[in-house]
Amino acid sequence: MTFALHGIAVSKGIAIGKAVLISRAALEVSHYLIEAGKEDAEAKKLLDAFEQVRLELAQLRQGLPKDAPQEMAAFLDVHGMILADPALAEKPLKLIRTQRLNAAWALTTELNDLLEQFSEIEDAYLKERANDIRQVAERVLKALNAQKKDALSDSELLSPSDVGVDAIIVAHDIAPHDMLRFKEHAFTGFVTDLGGKTSHTAIVARSMEIPAVVGVRHASEMIRHGDWLVIDGEHGVVVVAPDEQLLSEYRLLQEQATQETRKLQELKHSRTSTVDHVAIELLANIELPEDATQAVELGAIGVGLFRSEFLFMDRKQALPDEEQQYQEYRRVVDLMHGLPVNIRTIDVGADKALGSGSDLSETGTSPLGLRAIRWSLTEPEIFLTQLRAILRASAHGQARIMIPMLAHVKEIDETLRLIEKAKQQLHQRGQAFNPNIQVGAMIEIPAAALVLPLFINRFDFLSIGTNDLIQYTLAIDRADHAVAHLYDPYHPAILNLLFSIIDQAKRANIPVAVCGEMAGDPSMTRLLLGLGLTDFSMHFSQLLLVKREILKADVSLLRSRIGAVLKAIEPAEQAEALEKLLS
């Protein structure tokens, strides 16, 4: 039966394919498709893990001391019976052989199904047996992880042609590092139960240019593994089990979108200016060094935001050392061929955590907690390592340092002191760097916006992080699905803050850009132009869409109408002013 689910559109485009369901437990293990012809070998891995756990349980049972509680023996006996039940391995083995899921993924898929069945049982005793099943499965997973050959290696990554039919991932939630892990696979779309438009998972989906809809409540429960799906990334709709007529209509829309993309390519090398000849600068936001190549090809005149924390995430080993970081930063600088590169110092915390191989992987999860520059200042040696790496890269081009989440004068002063210390350390080593490297601050906390002269007097440039500025101004955790609908970039307080920041920076003749998601939203381009913005920084996939809007805009007309928008507080009044501005 065909039905539609609705969520939040975060990455445009249309995807058509079969659902690949990932349970919550599966996100904690490696999940990938095995190569055709290796199904029996993968099934053997699972059976070997079951046998290893059986032997472990038997040894534990035999080695129990005489004075051990009877419950302990009973506990081991129950686990032994669960493990001996052929039904526990039956479905995972089938998934390995028919769907080519790796052993750990197949087992966690079955575990999730069993736990859901037990959750519907009313009898309290039987319901508790779900914990026994989970513990047995976790023992098997541990045994699988101990098998070195089960680790995901570069040689086991599959190319799109290996997978066959296009696949769409459906999950309760997907962490940013999992999104990056999927990057090399033939997945054409993402659907999640949770998430918001500006979560970092959404940002990564856009960076991969893959259609995605998040915040689709209960999608992972209502969609079955193997269901045909259509993702409409423009309108936030997921169509489940579409009929032939619907498929034909969406395939036509796919073709139209392809043609539109071809037309946009014609704008790549044209001058970026408005109808009334106001020059606008378009920069790119990137997560990985290789993204710089596409940014240049699409006409970016620099990198407005290099999210350096992606070099630290999803690492099974220690954090990257100075030399490793320097090589990555230099690679971006070289790929940009002399154009500016704003490298944001590591912004961990909230929904971005360090790799599991780090002793510091347990960072705070609250957006109001220990994150960004606050975290860096508590780890000065790690911070100095990154600063030295960026400084060394500055010897090869226009690398610049950008500091996130500053709010207090003492944070500013300590940050600038450590930058000077990093310079001194390199000078003592005799290593080259640009002594006049530009240092910028991100304005993403209301307190920073309200005392902007402090920043104007101390920094070379400013960049407005609208994602965090909105969530902190409106007291909304952008990763919390329950309040995601209250995230409103058109709120009068947000628009007036943006105007104030841009206006003060322009009057002081200090460069100011917007690097948040607003900059890459074509529907907001003319509004930002009206607020006085001339430097836009966005994901490179949005560059040409925004450029098209700029080429059609008349800044003098927009600025003459922006006053009415800023004065409007009542919703109806604001809607009327915005309609006039954007008409």
Secondary structure by P-SEA (a helix, b strand, c coil): cbbbbbcccccccccccccccccaaaaacbbbbccccaaaaaaaaaaaaaaaaaaaaaaaaaaccccccaaaaaaaaaaaaaaaccccaaaaaaaaacccccaaaaaaaaaaaaaaaaaaccccccccaaaaaaaaaaaaaaaaaacccccccccccccccccccbbbbbcccccaaaaaaaccccccbbbbcccccccaaaaaaaaacccccccccccccccccccbbbbccccbbbbccccaaaaaaaaaaaaaaaaaaaaaaaacccccccccbbbbbbbbbbccccaaaaaaaacccccccccccccccccccccccaaaaaaaaaaaaaaacccbbbbccccccccccccccccccccccccccccaaaaaaaaaaaaaaaaaaaaaaacccbbbbbbcccccaaaaaaaaaaaaaaaaaaaaaccccccbbbbbbbcccaaaaaaaaaaaacccbbbbccaaaaaaaacccccccccccccccccaaaaaaaaaaaaaaaaacbbbbbcccccccccaaaaaaaaccccccccccaaaaaaaaaaaccaaaaaaaaaaaaacccaaaaaaaaaaaac
